[in-house]
C-alpha cells in the first residue's frame, strides 16, 4: 500500500495549492503565493502531512523546466536583444551588492574566515526567476520592457554566480580552474546562437509541411526542451532552467508558438507548477533555529531583500529605465529559490559554509520566494497607477494644447476673413 502513497500526496498538493491560490487571489495577491503557503502549511514546518520525497523533487524539477520553457515561448526576442546590455549591468550590480552585504553580515556573526564569509555573500547573489516568471505571467506583464529586463538579468546572474562560485572554491582548493568554466559557458551560448538560428528555420519548414497534425509539435518541442536542459547542465555546467528557457526562445520564432503556449500552460497548470511551488514550502523546518540563528536569519532576510532591490534597481536606473520600471526589476530579482539552496549545499560539501547557517539560508529562500510575488504585485499596481496618472495628465495637457492651438487658428482665420472683406471693399470702391 505504501507504494501508492504518492497518489495521496499528489492529490493533497493539487487540492490545497488550488484552494489557497483562490483565497490569495481574493486578497488581490497572485495565486502562486497560495501554492507556496500550501507547501509551507502541509510540510514539516506546520502540520507535517507531507515531506520531501525523491518523486516530488523530480516532478518539481520538471515543473520549473517546463515553466522556464513556457517563459521562453512568451519572450519578445527583439525586446530581449534591446535590453541585453542593460541586463548585464543590472545583473552585475545585482550580484556585487548582495555579495558585499552578505559578507559583512557573516563577518559580524562569524569573524575570522574570509572565504566562508564571502561564500555566504555568494549565496545571496543567486536569483531564481521561476517565481517571478509565474507571477509576471499571471499579471500579464512578462512581455513588458521590465519583464524582459528581469529575464535577461536573471540569466546573466546565473552565469556570474557560476563564475563566482568557481573562483571561491578554487581559492579554497576545492574546485577546478576558472578558465575551463568560462570556456564552457562561452561555448554554450555560442552554440545556442548557431543552433537556434538553424533549428528555427528547420522547425518552420517542418511545421509548414505537416501543418494538420499539431500534436506532434508539442511532443517534439517538449523533447527538445528536456534535451537542451540536460545538455546545458551536464556538458556545459549551466543551469538546466537556462537551457530550457533558450529552447523556448527558439520555438518562440515558429508559426505555432501560440498553440505550444496553450498546451504547455495546460501541462504546467494542471500538475507540474503546483508540485514545484509546494515543494519549496516542504523544505522549511523551524526546529533547528535557535535564538541567535533566528536573529541571524531575520537580518539575512533583510539584507537579501534590500540588496537585490537596491542593486538591481540602481542598475536599471543607470541604464535609462524609469523609476517605476527600476523598482519592478529590483522586486523581480529578490527571489532566491532553488539556486541558493544548490550553492549552499555545495558550500557545505566543500567546507566553505558553517552548517549552522543552512537553516537561516533555507528560511531566507522560502521567505523571499513568498514575498517576491507580493512585491511585484504592489510594484506593478502602485507604480502602474502612478504611471497611468502621469500619462493621463500628459494627455490632458496635450488636449489643452490642441484646444489652445485650435483657438489661435480660429482667431487667425477670423482676422484673415476680416482682411479679405476689407480688401474686397477697397476693390469695389476703386
Buried (B, 14 or more C-beta within 10 A) or exposed (E): EEEEEBEEBBEBBBEBBBEBBEBBBEEEBBBBBBBBBBBBBBBBBBEEBBEEBEEBBEBBBBBBBBBBBBBBBBBBBEBBEBBEEBBBBBBBBBBBBBBBBBBEBBBEBBEEEEBBBBBBBBBBBBBBBBBBBBBBBBBEBBBBBBBBBBBBBBBBBBBBBBBBBBBBBBBBEBBEEBEEBBEBBEEBBEEBEEBBEEBBEEBBEBBEEEEEEEEEBBEBBBEBBBEBBBBBBEEBBBBBBBBBBBBBBBBBBBEBBEBBBEBBBEBBEEBBBBBBBBBBBBBBBEEEBEEEBBEBBBBBBEBBBBBBBBBBBBBBBEBEBBEBBBBBBBBBBBBBBBBBBBBBEBBBEBEBBBEBBBBBBBBBBBBBBBBBBBBBBBBBEEBBEEBEEEEEEEEEEEEEEEEEEEEEEEEEEEEEEEEEEEEEEEEEEE
